[in-house]
Amino acid sequence: MNSPVLVAKGLGKAFRYFRSNLSRFANWMGASIPPDKEFWAVRGIDFDLRAGEALALIGQNGAGKSTLLKLITGTLRATEGSVAVNGRISAILELGIGFNAEFTGRQNIYQAGGLMGFSQEELAALIPGIEEFSELGNFLDEPLRVYSSGMHARLAFSLATAIRPDILIVDEVLSVGDSYFQHKSFDRIRKFKEQGSAILFVSHSLGDVRTLCDRVLLLDKGKILKDGPADEVADYYNAMIAEKENAELIVEQSRDDSGWLHTRSGTFDVIADSVELLDAGSMEPVAVARVGQSLMLRLVARVNREIPQLILGYMLKDRTGHVIWGTNTWHTKQILTGVSDGQLIEFLTTFTCTLGPGSYSFSPALTSTDTHLVDNYEWQDNAVVFEVVNSDRSFFIGSAWIDASFEMRRISYDL
């Protein structure tokens, strides 16, 4: 196993408020003056990060993610604990850090690059690559005040990744700007990871987290609530958000023999007695579906108390947890009202398998509205897992099958 390039032990940061600046100054000089108020942004943080590993930090706003990153990069001093770094860190924490709005993009490369430890000669050699990757064109010689947030992101990312670092830290900066540059940036991050860089990634997009990261730290109120595989922690976080809205919510997790994680959460006022994937013609269970096959999802819900209305939603995910498709009966205007205690309700959903070969899963949710944050009766991640094979269609690549055909004609021109 690769050796750690970053180790945090007992890391904590307290923000202390004193009655006066004199008291604060005396405390700095060694006097034992207790603060008027004390707030621990993070405390008791223990983790390591290894070469070639991608680790995500997730959590709601105020969980301590930004403070932790600042402690790791040295822009904040820890109140307790330690951070040991073995290698060069390149961090993109906030747009505009180290940039001057009146300088051109090119001038800012020299200024911010100098703060990163590059010499002027090194930056001169790196500028052609930065210019090519950022694709800013003539804007590189325009003042930064005319840049959009997406252009800021292009310049910041291109500079920070001009040389592959030992540790790359990216904090939400890729959430701004156009999707083209986001894809381009993620490709560079993946290549760095393959070449041995450690990645520390902060994002509210759980899809990006699942796709890029091997491991996830879930922060809550400044502490590590969960540390584990990306799918496990991301699913737990999704359930935890709903749990904060309802104190009675229960969260259960288990992993089957094939590696799929099953997360079940809710109040269980309504539960899915059974969920199965069937052939739409024969109504026989399907574990391996064919491309183009007509399929049916059958869910039987058991109602455990009277509720005003019931919504069923589905998410279809691939093996990495990326959402391929999703909808619910709120959006299809099929809201079931006046649901009585003890009722059994059958939901049938038919569709054509237009997926490419691979492993997929369906996650059903029984709720009262279009979101599980109001009433999450039951949510099951990966309740139905199945394979897709291409047995009778022409060869294609990708995660989606399109019933396409080619038509060719020879056209002659008289010269």
Secondary structure as a PSIPRED ss2 file (coil, helix, strand):
# PSIPRED VFORMAT (PSIPRED V4.0)

   1 M C   1.000  0.000  0.000
   2 N C   1.000  0.000  0.000
   3 S C   1.000  0.000  0.000
   4 P E   0.000  0.000  1.000
   5 V E   0.000  0.000  1.000
   6 L E   0.000  0.000  1.000
   7 V E   0.000  0.000  1.000
   8 A E   0.000  0.000  1.000
   9 K E   0.000  0.000  1.000
  10 G E   0.000  0.000  1.000
  11 L E   0.000  0.000  1.000
  12 G E   0.000  0.000  1.000
  13 K E   0.000  0.000  1.000
  14 A E   0.000  0.000  1.000
  15 F E   0.000  0.000  1.000
  16 R E   0.000  0.000  1.000
  17 Y E   0.000  0.000  1.000
  18 F C   1.000  0.000  0.000
  19 R C   1.000  0.000  0.000
  20 S C   1.000  0.000  0.000
  21 N H   0.000  1.000  0.000
  22 L H   0.000  1.000  0.000
  23 S H   0.000  1.000  0.000
  24 R H   0.000  1.000  0.000
  25 F H   0.000  1.000  0.000
  26 A H   0.000  1.000  0.000
  27 N H   0.000  1.000  0.000
  28 W H   0.000  1.000  0.000
  29 M C   1.000  0.000  0.000
  30 G C   1.000  0.000  0.000
  31 A C   1.000  0.000  0.000
  32 S C   1.000  0.000  0.000
  33 I C   1.000  0.000  0.000
  34 P C   1.000  0.000  0.000
  35 P C   1.000  0.000  0.000
  36 D C   1.000  0.000  0.000
  37 K E   0.000  0.000  1.000
  38 E E   0.000  0.000  1.000
  39 F E   0.000  0.000  1.000
  40 W E   0.000  0.000  1.000
  41 A E   0.000  0.000  1.000
  42 V E   0.000  0.000  1.000
  43 R E   0.000  0.000  1.000
  44 G E   0.000  0.000  1.000
  45 I E   0.000  0.000  1.000
  46 D E   0.000  0.000  1.000
  47 F E   0.000  0.000  1.000
  48 D E   0.000  0.000  1.000
  49 L E   0.000  0.000  1.000
  50 R E   0.000  0.000  1.000
  51 A C   1.000  0.000  0.000
  52 G C   1.000  0.000  0.000
  53 E C   1.000  0.000  0.000
  54 A E   0.000  0.000  1.000
  55 L E   0.000  0.000  1.000
  56 A E   0.000  0.000  1.000
  57 L E   0.000  0.000  1.000
  58 I E   0.000  0.000  1.000
  59 G C   1.000  0.000  0.000
  60 Q C   1.000  0.000  0.000
  61 N C   1.000  0.000  0.000
  62 G C   1.000  0.000  0.000
  63 A C   1.000  0.000  0.000
  64 G C   1.000  0.000  0.000
  65 K H   0.000  1.000  0.000
  66 S H   0.000  1.000  0.000
  67 T H   0.000  1.000  0.000
  68 L H   0.000  1.000  0.000
  69 L H   0.000  1.000  0.000
  70 K H   0.000  1.000  0.000
  71 L H   0.000  1.000  0.000
  72 I H   0.000  1.000  0.000
  73 T H   0.000  1.000  0.000
  74 G C   1.000  0.000  0.000
  75 T C   1.000  0.000  0.000
  76 L C   1.000  0.000  0.000
  77 R C   1.000  0.000  0.000
  78 A C   1.000  0.000  0.000
  79 T C   1.000  0.000  0.000
  80 E E   0.000  0.000  1.000
  81 G E   0.000  0.000  1.000
  82 S E   0.000  0.000  1.000
  83 V E   0.000  0.000  1.000
  84 A E   0.000  0.000  1.000
  85 V E   0.000  0.000  1.000
  86 N C   1.000  0.000  0.000
  87 G C   1.000  0.000  0.000
  88 R C   1.000  0.000  0.000
  89 I E   0.000  0.000  1.000
  90 S E   0.000  0.000  1.000
  91 A E   0.000  0.000  1.000
  92 I E   0.000  0.000  1.000
  93 L C   1.000  0.000  0.000
  94 E C   1.000  0.000  0.000
  95 L C   1.000  0.000  0.000
  96 G C   1.000  0.000  0.000
  97 I C   1.000  0.000  0.000
  98 G C   1.000  0.000  0.000
  99 F C   1.000  0.000  0.000
 100 N C   1.000  0.000  0.000
 101 A C   1.000  0.000  0.000
 102 E C   1.000  0.000  0.000
 103 F C   1.000  0.000  0.000
 104 T E   0.000  0.000  1.000
 105 G H   0.000  1.000  0.000
 106 R H   0.000  1.000  0.000
 107 Q H   0.000  1.000  0.000
 108 N H   0.000  1.000  0.000
 109 I H   0.000  1.000  0.000
 110 Y H   0.000  1.000  0.000
 111 Q H   0.000  1.000  0.000
 112 A H   0.000  1.000  0.000
 113 G H   0.000  1.000  0.000
 114 G H   0.000  1.000  0.000
 115 L H   0.000  1.000  0.000
 116 M C   1.000  0.000  0.000
 117 G C   1.000  0.000  0.000
 118 F C   1.000  0.000  0.000
 119 S C   1.000  0.000  0.000
 120 Q H   0.000  1.000  0.000
 121 E H   0.000  1.000  0.000
 122 E H   0.000  1.000  0.000
 123 L H   0.000  1.000  0.000
 124 A H   0.000  1.000  0.000
 125 A H   0.000  1.000  0.000
 126 L H   0.000  1.000  0.000
 127 I H   0.000  1.000  0.000
 128 P H   0.000  1.000  0.000
 129 G H   0.000  1.000  0.000
 130 I H   0.000  1.000  0.000
 131 E H   0.000  1.000  0.000
 132 E H   0.000  1.000  0.000
 133 F H   0.000  1.000  0.000
 134 S H   0.000  1.000  0.000
 135 E C   1.000  0.000  0.000
 136 L C   1.000  0.000  0.000
 137 G H   0.000  1.000  0.000
 138 N H   0.000  1.000  0.000
 139 F H   0.000  1.000  0.000
 140 L H   0.000  1.000  0.000
 141 D H   0.000  1.000  0.000
 142 E C   1.000  0.000  0.000
 143 P E   0.000  0.000  1.000
 144 L H   0.000  1.000  0.000
 145 R H   0.000  1.000  0.000
 146 V H   0.000  1.000  0.000
 147 Y C   1.000  0.000  0.000
 148 S C   1.000  0.000  0.000
 149 S H   0.000  1.000  0.000
 150 G H   0.000  1.000  0.000
 151 M H   0.000  1.000  0.000
 152 H H   0.000  1.000  0.000
 153 A H   0.000  1.000  0.000
 154 R H   0.000  1.000  0.000
 155 L H   0.000  1.000  0.000
 156 A H   0.000  1.000  0.000
 157 F H   0.000  1.000  0.000
 158 S H   0.000  1.000  0.000
 159 L H   0.000  1.000  0.000
 160 A H   0.000  1.000  0.000
 161 T C   1.000  0.000  0.000
 162 A C   1.000  0.000  0.000
 163 I C   1.000  0.000  0.000
 164 R C   1.000  0.000  0.000
 165 P C   1.000  0.000  0.000
 166 D C   1.000  0.000  0.000
 167 I E   0.000  0.000  1.000
 168 L E   0.000  0.000  1.000
 169 I E   0.000  0.000  1.000
 170 V E   0.000  0.000  1.000
 171 D E   0.000  0.000  1.000
 172 E C   1.000  0.000  0.000
 173 V H   0.000  1.000  0.000
 174 L H   0.000  1.000  0.000
 175 S H   0.000  1.000  0.000
 176 V C   1.000  0.000  0.000
 177 G C   1.000  0.000  0.000
 178 D C   1.000  0.000  0.000
 179 S H   0.000  1.000  0.000
 180 Y H   0.000  1.000  0.000
 181 F H   0.000  1.000  0.000
 182 Q H   0.000  1.000  0.000
 183 H H   0.000  1.000  0.000
 184 K H   0.000  1.000  0.000
 185 S H   0.000  1.000  0.000
 186 F H   0.000  1.000  0.000
 187 D H   0.000  1.000  0.000
 188 R H   0.000  1.000  0.000
 189 I H   0.000  1.000  0.000
 190 R H   0.000  1.000  0.000
 191 K H   0.000  1.000  0.000
 192 F H   0.000  1.000  0.000
 193 K H   0.000  1.000  0.000
 194 E H   0.000  1.000  0.000
 195 Q C   1.000  0.000  0.000
 196 G C   1.000  0.000  0.000
 197 S C   1.000  0.000  0.000
 198 A E   0.000  0.000  1.000
 199 I E   0.000  0.000  1.000
 200 L E   0.000  0.000  1.000
 201 F E   0.000  0.000  1.000
 202 V E   0.000  0.000  1.000
 203 S C   1.000  0.000  0.000
 204 H C   1.000  0.000  0.000
 205 S C   1.000  0.000  0.000
 206 L H   0.000  1.000  0.000
 207 G H   0.000  1.000  0.000
 208 D H   0.000  1.000  0.000
 209 V H   0.000  1.000  0.000
 210 R H   0.000  1.000  0.000
 211 T H   0.000  1.000  0.000
 212 L H   0.000  1.000  0.000
 213 C C   1.000  0.000  0.000
 214 D C   1.000  0.000  0.000
 215 R E   0.000  0.000  1.000
 216 V E   0.000  0.000  1.000
 217 L E   0.000  0.000  1.000
 218 L E   0.000  0.000  1.000
 219 L E   0.000  0.000  1.000
 220 D E   0.000  0.000  1.000
 221 K C   1.000  0.000  0.000
 222 G C   1.000  0.000  0.000
 223 K E   0.000  0.000  1.000
 224 I E   0.000  0.000  1.000
 225 L E   0.000  0.000  1.000
 226 K E   0.000  0.000  1.000
 227 D E   0.000  0.000  1.000
 228 G E   0.000  0.000  1.000
 229 P E   0.000  0.000  1.000
 230 A H   0.000  1.000  0.000
 231 D H   0.000  1.000  0.000
 232 E H   0.000  1.000  0.000
 233 V H   0.000  1.000  0.000
 234 A H   0.000  1.000  0.000
 235 D H   0.000  1.000  0.000
 236 Y H   0.000  1.000  0.000
 237 Y H   0.000  1.000  0.000
 238 N H   0.000  1.000  0.000
 239 A H   0.000  1.000  0.000
 240 M H   0.000  1.000  0.000
 241 I H   0.000  1.000  0.000
 242 A H   0.000  1.000  0.000
 243 E H   0.000  1.000  0.000
 244 K H   0.000  1.000  0.000
 245 E H   0.000  1.000  0.000
 246 N C   1.000  0.000  0.000
 247 A C   1.000  0.000  0.000
 248 E C   1.000  0.000  0.000
 249 L C   1.000  0.000  0.000
 250 I E   0.000  0.000  1.000
 251 V E   0.000  0.000  1.000
 252 E E   0.000  0.000  1.000
 253 Q E   0.000  0.000  1.000
 254 S E   0.000  0.000  1.000
 255 R E   0.000  0.000  1.000
 256 D C   1.000  0.000  0.000
 257 D C   1.000  0.000  0.000
 258 S C   1.000  0.000  0.000
 259 G C   1.000  0.000  0.000
 260 W C   1.000  0.000  0.000
 261 L E   0.000  0.000  1.000
 262 H E   0.000  0.000  1.000
 263 T E   0.000  0.000  1.000
 264 R E   0.000  0.000  1.000
 265 S E   0.000  0.000  1.000
 266 G E   0.000  0.000  1.000
 267 T C   1.000  0.000  0.000
 268 F C   1.000  0.000  0.000
 269 D C   1.000  0.000  0.000
 270 V E   0.000  0.000  1.000
 271 I E   0.000  0.000  1.000
 272 A E   0.000  0.000  1.000
 273 D E   0.000  0.000  1.000
 274 S E   0.000  0.000  1.000
 275 V E   0.000  0.000  1.000
 276 E E   0.000  0.000  1.000
 277 L E   0.000  0.000  1.000
 278 L E   0.000  0.000  1.000
 279 D E   0.000  0.000  1.000
 280 A C   1.000  0.000  0.000
 281 G C   1.000  0.000  0.000
 282 S C   1.000  0.000  0.000
 283 M C   1.000  0.000  0.000
 284 E C   1.000  0.000  0.000
 285 P E   0.000  0.000  1.000
 286 V C   1.000  0.000  0.000
 287 A C   1.000  0.000  0.000
 288 V E   0.000  0.000  1.000
 289 A E   0.000  0.000  1.000
 290 R E   0.000  0.000  1.000
 291 V C   1.000  0.000  0.000
 292 G C   1.000  0.000  0.000
 293 Q C   1.000  0.000  0.000
 294 S E   0.000  0.000  1.000
 295 L E   0.000  0.000  1.000
 296 M E   0.000  0.000  1.000
 297 L E   0.000  0.000  1.000
 298 R E   0.000  0.000  1.000
 299 L E   0.000  0.000  1.000
 300 V E   0.000  0.000  1.000
 301 A E   0.000  0.000  1.000
 302 R E   0.000  0.000  1.000
 303 V E   0.000  0.000  1.000
 304 N C   1.000  0.000  0.000
 305 R C   1.000  0.000  0.000
 306 E C   1.000  0.000  0.000
 307 I E   0.000  0.000  1.000
 308 P E   0.000  0.000  1.000
 309 Q E   0.000  0.000  1.000
 310 L E   0.000  0.000  1.000
 311 I E   0.000  0.000  1.000
 312 L E   0.000  0.000  1.000
 313 G E   0.000  0.000  1.000
 314 Y E   0.000  0.000  1.000
 315 M E   0.000  0.000  1.000
 316 L E   0.000  0.000  1.000
 317 K E   0.000  0.000  1.000
 318 D E   0.000  0.000  1.000
 319 R C   1.000  0.000  0.000
 320 T C   1.000  0.000  0.000
 321 G C   1.000  0.000  0.000
 322 H C   1.000  0.000  0.000
 323 V E   0.000  0.000  1.000
 324 I E   0.000  0.000  1.000
 325 W E   0.000  0.000  1.000
 326 G E   0.000  0.000  1.000
 327 T E   0.000  0.000  1.000
 328 N E   0.000  0.000  1.000
 329 T C   1.000  0.000  0.000
 330 W C   1.000  0.000  0.000
 331 H C   1.000  0.000  0.000
 332 T C   1.000  0.000  0.000
 333 K C   1.000  0.000  0.000
 334 Q C   1.000  0.000  0.000
 335 I C   1.000  0.000  0.000
 336 L E   0.000  0.000  1.000
 337 T E   0.000  0.000  1.000
 338 G E   0.000  0.000  1.000
 339 V E   0.000  0.000  1.000
 340 S C   1.000  0.000  0.000
 341 D C   1.000  0.000  0.000
 342 G C   1.000  0.000  0.000
 343 Q C   1.000  0.000  0.000
 344 L E   0.000  0.000  1.000
 345 I E   0.000  0.000  1.000
 346 E E   0.000  0.000  1.000
 347 F E   0.000  0.000  1.000
 348 L E   0.000  0.000  1.000
 349 T E   0.000  0.000  1.000
 350 T E   0.000  0.000  1.000
 351 F E   0.000  0.000  1.000
 352 T E   0.000  0.000  1.000
 353 C C   1.000  0.000  0.000
 354 T C   1.000  0.000  0.000
 355 L E   0.000  0.000  1.000
 356 G C   1.000  0.000  0.000
 357 P C   1.000  0.000  0.000
 358 G E   0.000  0.000  1.000
 359 S E   0.000  0.000  1.000
 360 Y E   0.000  0.000  1.000
 361 S E   0.000  0.000  1.000
 362 F E   0.000  0.000  1.000
 363 S E   0.000  0.000  1.000
 364 P E   0.000  0.000  1.000
 365 A E   0.000  0.000  1.000
 366 L E   0.000  0.000  1.000
 367 T E   0.000  0.000  1.000
 368 S C   1.000  0.000  0.000
 369 T C   1.000  0.000  0.000
 370 D C   1.000  0.000  0.000
 371 T C   1.000  0.000  0.000
 372 H C   1.000  0.000  0.000
 373 L C   1.000  0.000  0.000
 374 V C   1.000  0.000  0.000
 375 D C   1.000  0.000  0.000
 376 N E   0.000  0.000  1.000
 377 Y E   0.000  0.000  1.000
 378 E E   0.000  0.000  1.000
 379 W E   0.000  0.000  1.000
 380 Q E   0.000  0.000  1.000
 381 D E   0.000  0.000  1.000
 382 N C   1.000  0.000  0.000
 383 A C   1.000  0.000  0.000
 384 V E   0.000  0.000  1.000
 385 V E   0.000  0.000  1.000
 386 F E   0.000  0.000  1.000
 387 E E   0.000  0.000  1.000
 388 V E   0.000  0.000  1.000
 389 V E   0.000  0.000  1.000
 390 N C   1.000  0.000  0.000
 391 S C   1.000  0.000  0.000
 392 D C   1.000  0.000  0.000
 393 R C   1.000  0.000  0.000
 394 S C   1.000  0.000  0.000
 395 F C   1.000  0.000  0.000
 396 F C   1.000  0.000  0.000
 397 I C   1.000  0.000  0.000
 398 G C   1.000  0.000  0.000
 399 S C   1.000  0.000  0.000
 400 A E   0.000  0.000  1.000
 401 W C   1.000  0.000  0.000
 402 I C   1.000  0.000  0.000
 403 D C   1.000  0.000  0.000
 404 A C   1.000  0.000  0.000
 405 S C   1.000  0.000  0.000
 406 F C   1.000  0.000  0.000
 407 E C   1.000  0.000  0.000
 408 M C   1.000  0.000  0.000
 409 R C   1.000  0.000  0.000
 410 R C   1.000  0.000  0.000
 411 I C   1.000  0.000  0.000
 412 S C   1.000  0.000  0.000
 413 Y C   1.000  0.000  0.000
 414 D C   1.000  0.000  0.000
 415 L C   1.000  0.000  0.000
